[in-house]
C-alpha cells in the first residue's frame, strides 16, 4: 500500500489516553458532565517547509457556518475548546462557508485562547457557490475582512480557494503576488492553493512558489490518486493537507446527499463497501479516517466537525490503525471504480 512503510519512525510522540471530565453547556442551556479520554499527546507533523507543526487531525470549520445543519454558538465554542484541549491545532475555514458565518463563529469561539495554541487557515477567491474573484484588489480586501471576522492580527495559512474555477494564470500572476505583499506586511505567514483536479497543483508549483497544497477527495478508500503527485509535492518542500477523507459523505452508512457530484457507479460501490463493513462490525467512516490519518506524507487530514459526537469519534481514530483484514475487503469493493472522480471548475482545468 502506498506510503505505509516507515510510519512508526515518523511518529515522534505516542498517544497517551487518560480519563477526564468536562462541564459542557449544551444548546439547551443544560450543563452536563462529559466523560472522555483525554489525549495527552496528539500526533503532529511538520507542514512542508514551514515552521508549523500541525495535528494530523485538522478541524474543518465549514459546519460552523451552518452548511450541514444548525450549530449553536455554545456548541461551536464547546467543540473548538475541546478540540484544542485534545491536541487539535489546525483550524481551516473560508469566507465561502456559510457566506462568512463560519469565520465569524470560529473567531468568536477562539476568543481568549492564546494565539500560539492554534494554527489558523482561511482562504481567498471563493465567496459564494458561483462567485469567484482572484483579483489582487479583492484578495487584499478579503484578507482584511477575514482578519476582522476571525479576531486576529495575522493568518497562519492563507489559501487560494478552488482555483480550478478561475484562471490559473491569474492566480500565478495576480493572486499569489498580492498575498506575498500581505505576507511582507505581517498579515499572513504562509500561502497555499486548494482545489479538486490534481493537475492544477503542478501547474501552479511549476510557475510560482507556494507553501502548501490542499487536496480533497483524492486520498480516500476509493481514490488514492493524490499519491501519484505526492512524491513531487513533498520533494519540493510543499506541505500537504488532505480534506474530505469520507468523500463528502460517500463513505458513511447513509446514502450520499442528493447534490453529490459522484457518478452513480461510485455511489453504488460506496454503499456496497459500507454493507461489507457493517457485516464485519466496522463503521466505514471510522475505517476511512483511520486509513487517511496513517499516511506520513500528508501533514494533516481535515474533517468537517459539526457536533461534539463527531469530534469524539474523530479523535478516537488518532493513533489507531485500520483493521487490515476489513480494509482489504473494502478496497476490493472499489476495484472497478478505483480513482473515479468528477469534474470541477473550468473544463480546461480538468
ZAMARGU-4260 file (C-alpha; in steps of 0.2 Angstrom, whole numbers, plus 5000, padded with zeros to 4 digits):
<rodrens>
0) 5000/5000/5000 | 5007/5017/4995 | 5017/5027/5009 | 5013/5014/5023 | 5031/5010/5026
5) 5041/5018/5039 | 5026/5026/5048 | 5032/5022/5066 | 5049/5031/5063 | 5040/5047/5058
10) 5028/5047/5073 | 5038/5056/5086 | 5025/5056/5101 | 5015/5041/5107 | 4997/5043/5111
15) 4993/5043/5130 | 4975/5042/5135 | 4968/5046/5152 | 4950/5048/5158 | 4944/5065/5162
20) 4928/5075/5164 | 4922/5092/5157 | 4907/5103/5161 | 4898/5107/5145 | 4884/5119/5142
25) 4873/5112/5128 | 4862/5122/5116 | 4848/5120/5128 | 4857/5128/5142 | 4859/5112/5152
30) 4876/5109/5160 | 4882/5091/5160 | 4897/5082/5163 | 4906/5073/5148 | 4917/5059/5152
35) 4930/5057/5139 | 4948/5050/5135 | 4960/5065/5136 | 4974/5063/5123 | 4989/5070/5132
40) 5000/5069/5116 | 4992/5072/5099 | 5002/5066/5084 | 5009/5081/5074 | 5019/5083/5058
45) 5028/5097/5050 | 5019/5106/5037 | 5031/5105/5022 | 5045/5118/5023 | 5036/5129/5035
50) 5039/5131/5054 | 5022/5124/5058 | 5019/5108/5067 | 5001/5103/5064 | 4990/5090/5071
55) 4987/5075/5060 | 4968/5078/5063 | 4963/5095/5057 | 4947/5104/5062 | 4937/5108/5046
60) 4926/5123/5051 | 4913/5123/5037 | 4900/5116/5048 | 4901/5131/5060 | 4893/5141/5045
65) 4878/5130/5046 | 4882/5122/5030 | 4876/5105/5036 | 4863/5110/5049 | 4862/5122/5063
70) 4877/5123/5075 | 4873/5134/5090 | 4887/5146/5096 | 4888/5137/5113 | 4891/5120/5104
75) 4903/5128/5092 | 4913/5135/5107 | 4912/5119/5116 | 4919/5109/5101 | 4933/5122/5097
80) 4939/5122/5115 | 4938/5103/5117 | 4947/5101/5101 | 4962/5112/5107 | 4962/5104/5124
85) 4963/5087/5115 | 4978/5092/5104 | 4970/5098/5088 | 4978/5114/5082 | 4974/5116/5064
90) 4958/5125/5060 | 4953/5128/5042 | 4939/5139/5036 | 4934/5151/5022 | 4923/5166/5019
95) 4913/5154/5007 | 4907/5143/5022 | 4890/5149/5027 | 4894/5165/5017 | 4906/5172/5031
100) 4897/5164/5046 | 4909/5150/5049 | 4923/5163/5050 | 4913/5174/5062 | 4908/5159/5073
105) 4926/5152/5073 | 4933/5169/5078 | 4921/5171/5092 | 4925/5153/5098 | 4944/5156/5098
110) 4942/5172/5108 | 4953/5171/5124 | 4963/5156/5118 | 4982/5160/5117 | 4986/5163/5099
115) 5001/5151/5099 | 4989/5136/5103 | 4981/5135/5086 | 4986/5137/5068 | 4973/5147/5058
120) 4970/5143/5040 | 4957/5153/5029 | 4955/5156/5010 | 4953/5169/4997 | 4945/5169/4980
125) 4928/5160/4983 | 4914/5169/4991 | 4898/5160/4985 | 4893/5144/4976 | 4896/5153/4959
130) 4906/5169/4965 | 4924/5169/4962 | 4936/5183/4962 | 4955/5181/4961 | 4960/5199/4958
135) 4973/5207/4968 | 4961/5220/4974 | 4948/5208/4980 | 4961/5197/4988 | 4968/5211/4999
140) 4951/5216/5004 | 4946/5198/5008 | 4961/5195/5020 | 4957/5211/5029 | 4939/5206/5031
145) 4944/5188/5037 | 4956/5196/5050 | 4941/5206/5057 | 4929/5191/5057 | 4942/5179/5065
150) 4948/5192/5078 | 4966/5190/5074 | 4981/5201/5069 | 4988/5188/5057 | 4983/5172/5047
155) 4995/5157/5048 | 4990/5150/5031 | 4980/5159/5018 | 4975/5149/5003 | 4968/5152/4986
160) 4951/5143/4986 | 4946/5131/4972 | 4957/5139/4959 | 4950/5127/4946 | 4935/5139/4944
165) 4946/5154/4939 | 4961/5157/4928 | 4976/5148/4934 | 4987/5161/4926 | 4978/5175/4936
170) 4982/5165/4952 | 5000/5164/4947 | 5002/5182/4941 | 4990/5192/4952 | 4983/5182/4967
175) 4998/5175/4975 | 5009/5191/4972 | 4995/5200/4981 | 4996/5188/4996 | 5015/5190/4996
180) 5013/5208/4999 | 5002/5204/5013 | 5015/5192/5020 | 5028/5206/5019 | 5016/5217/5030
185) 5014/5203/5043 | 4996/5199/5039 | 4998/5182/5033 | 5013/5169/5036 | 5011/5156/5023
190) 5002/5154/5006 | 4994/5139/4999 | 4982/5133/4985 | 4967/5122/4985 | 4956/5113/4973
195) 4949/5096/4966 | 4958/5092/4950 | 4975/5086/4954 | 4983/5094/4938 | 4981/5111/4945
200) 4994/5109/4958 | 5009/5105/4947 | 5004/5119/4935 | 5005/5132/4949 | 5020/5125/4958
205) 5030/5125/4941 | 5027/5144/4939 | 5027/5151/4957 | 5032/5145/4974 | 5019/5141/4987
210) 5020/5134/5004 | 5005/5121/5004 | 4993/5112/4994 | 4975/5107/5000 | 4968/5092/4990
215) 4951/5085/4994 | 4943/5068/4990 | 4959/5061/4982 | 4965/5051/4997 | 4951/5040/5002
220) 4947/5022/5002 | 4941/5023/4984 | 4953/5036/4977 | 4971/5037/4982 | 4976/5047/4966
225) 4984/5060/4977 | 4999/5048/4979 | 5003/5050/4960 | 5009/5068/4963 | 5013/5067/4982
230) 5032/5062/4980 | 5034/5078/4968 | 5025/5089/4981 | 5035/5083/4996 | 5051/5084/4986
235) 5048/5102/4983 | 5046/5105/5002 | 5027/5110/5000 | 5016/5104/5014 | 5001/5093/5010
240) 4984/5095/5018 | 4971/5082/5013 | 4952/5085/5016 | 4936/5075/5014 | 4943/5058/5019
245) 4925/5052/5019 | 4922/5058/5001 | 4910/5072/5006 | 4898/5059/5013 | 4901/5044/5001
250) 4910/5034/5015 | 4896/5033/5028 | 4882/5022/5032 | 4870/5034/5024 | 4866/5037/5006
255) 4876/5051/4999 | 4867/5068/4998 | 4857/5072/4983 | 4869/5085/4977 | 4884/5074/4977
260) 4893/5075/4960 | 4900/5057/4961 | 4895/5045/4947 | 4881/5033/4951 | 4893/5018/4949
265) 4904/5026/4963 | 4890/5029/4974 | 4884/5011/4972 | 4901/5004/4976 | 4902/5015/4992
270) 4885/5009/4998 | 4891/4991/4995 | 4908/4994/5004 | 4898/5001/5019 | 4887/4985/5019
275) 4903/4975/5020 | 4910/4985/5034 | 4893/4983/5044 | 4894/4964/5041 | 4911/4964/5049
280) 4905/4975/5064 | 4916/4990/5057 | 4910/5008/5054 | 4916/5013/5036 | 4918/5031/5042
285) 4930/5026/5055 | 4939/5014/5044 | 4941/5028/5031 | 4948/5041/5043 | 4960/5028/5051
290) 4966/5025/5033 | 4968/5043/5029 | 4977/5048/5045 | 4991/5034/5043 | 4999/5042/5028
295) 5015/5051/5035 | 5017/5062/5020 | 5001/5070/5022 | 5004/5083/5036 | 4985/5085/5041
300) 4969/5077/5036 | 4954/5089/5038 | 4937/5083/5044 | 4922/5094/5045 | 4916/5094/5063
305) 4898/5098/5066 | 4894/5091/5083 | 4903/5085/5099 | 4899/5067/5095 | 4908/5069/5078
310) 4923/5077/5087 | 4924/5062/5099 | 4923/5049/5085 | 4936/5058/5075 | 4948/5060/5090
315) 4946/5041/5094 | 4954/5037/5077 | 4970/5046/5080 | 4984/5034/5084 | 4974/5018/5079
320) 4976/5009/5063 | 4963/5002/5052 | 4958/4983/5053 | 4969/4976/5039 | 4958/4962/5035
325) 4942/4973/5033 | 4952/4986/5024 | 4957/4974/5011 | 4939/4968/5009 | 4934/4986/5007
330) 4947/4991/4995 | 4942/4976/4984 | 4925/4983/4983 | 4932/4998/4974 | 4942/4989/4961
335) 4931/4994/4946 | 4929/5012/4952 | 4947/5015/4959 | 4952/5033/4957 | 4935/5038/4949
340) 4931/5056/4952 | 4921/5070/4944 | 4924/5087/4935 | 4926/5103/4945 | 4928/5120/4938
345) 4933/5126/4921 | 4934/5112/4908 | 4952/5117/4904 | 4957/5115/4922 | 4951/5097/4922
</rodrens>
